[in-house]
Amino acid sequence: MARNDTLAAVEAACADLLSSGQPVTFPNVARLSGISRPALYRNASLRAVIEDHRARHHEPRTLSALNAEVAHLRTALEAVSERVRSQEERIRRLERPPRRKASNQ
């Protein structure tokens, strides 16, 4: 499954769970999306989507809920930032001109 398809499947599973009044849990999302639970936990982007749906739809807007949401958003932002750094480094390596070997003449 392509990255965008995987993300769309998780988003759809979360939306289905919420619309049917079921809790958004990793086992429920795994069952509906067809993505293994370990894969959901390992992938920071997918985990962030699930945790975002859980936080937004199941906690009232209390100070502690807002603190939890900020912490979650910080974690998600850190995951995205790490991915951007990784991609930028990859681009730099690809754009770097090849080194010339020193000749022994």
C-alpha positions in Angstrom: 0.0 0.0 0.0 1.4 3.4 -1.0 2.1 6.0 1.7 -0.9 8.2 0.8 -3.2 5.1 0.5 -2.1 4.0 4.0 -2.7 7.4 5.5 -6.1 7.6 3.7 -7.0 4.2 5.1 -6.2 5.2 8.6 -8.1 8.5 8.3 -11.1 6.6 6.9 -11.0 4.0 9.7 -10.9 6.8 12.3 -13.8 8.6 10.7 -15.8 5.3 10.5 -15.2 4.6 14.1 -16.2 8.0 15.2 -19.4 8.1 13.1 -20.4 4.7 14.5 -19.7 5.8 18.1 -16.9 3.3 18.6 -13.7 4.2 20.4 -10.7 5.1 18.2 -8.2 2.5 19.3 -5.2 1.0 17.6 -6.8 -2.4 17.4 -10.0 -1.0 15.9 -8.1 1.1 13.4 -5.9 -1.9 12.5 -9.0 -4.0 11.9 -10.8 -1.5 9.7 -7.8 -0.2 7.8 -6.2 -3.6 7.2 -2.9 -2.3 8.5 -1.2 -4.3 11.3 -1.2 -2.8 14.8 2.6 -2.9 15.1 2.8 -0.9 11.8 0.4 1.7 13.2 2.5 2.1 16.3 5.9 2.2 14.5 4.8 4.8 11.9 5.0 8.2 13.6 2.7 9.8 11.1 0.0 7.2 11.4 0.3 7.1 15.2 -0.1 10.9 15.2 -3.3 10.7 13.1 -4.9 8.1 15.4 -3.9 10.0 18.6 -5.2 13.2 17.1 -8.6 11.7 16.5 -8.6 10.2 20.0 -7.7 13.5 21.6 -10.0 15.7 19.6 -13.1 13.6 19.8 -13.0 12.0 23.2 -11.6 14.7 25.6 -13.5 17.8 26.6 -11.8 21.2 26.1 -10.4 21.3 29.6 -7.0 22.7 30.5 -5.6 19.2 30.9 -7.1 18.1 27.5 -5.6 21.1 25.9 -2.2 20.3 27.4 -2.5 16.8 26.1 -3.4 18.1 22.6 -0.4 20.4 22.7 1.9 17.6 23.7 0.4 15.4 20.9 0.8 18.2 18.3 4.4 18.8 19.5 5.1 15.1 19.0 3.5 15.1 15.5 5.5 18.2 14.6 8.7 16.6 15.7 8.0 13.6 13.6 7.3 15.7 10.5 10.4 17.9 11.2 12.5 14.8 11.4 11.1 13.5 8.1 11.8 16.9 6.5 15.4 16.9 7.8 15.9 13.4 6.4 14.5 14.4 3.0 16.6 17.6 2.9 19.7 15.6 3.6 18.8 13.1 0.9 18.3 16.0 -1.6 21.7 17.5 -0.6 23.4 14.1 -1.2 21.7 13.7 -4.5 22.6 17.3 -5.6 26.2 17.1 -4.5 28.6 16.8 -7.5 30.5 13.5 -7.6 34.0 13.7 -6.2 36.8 13.4 -8.7 39.5 10.8 -7.9 42.9 12.2 -7.5 45.1 11.0 -10.3 48.5 9.5 -9.6 50.2 11.0 -12.7 
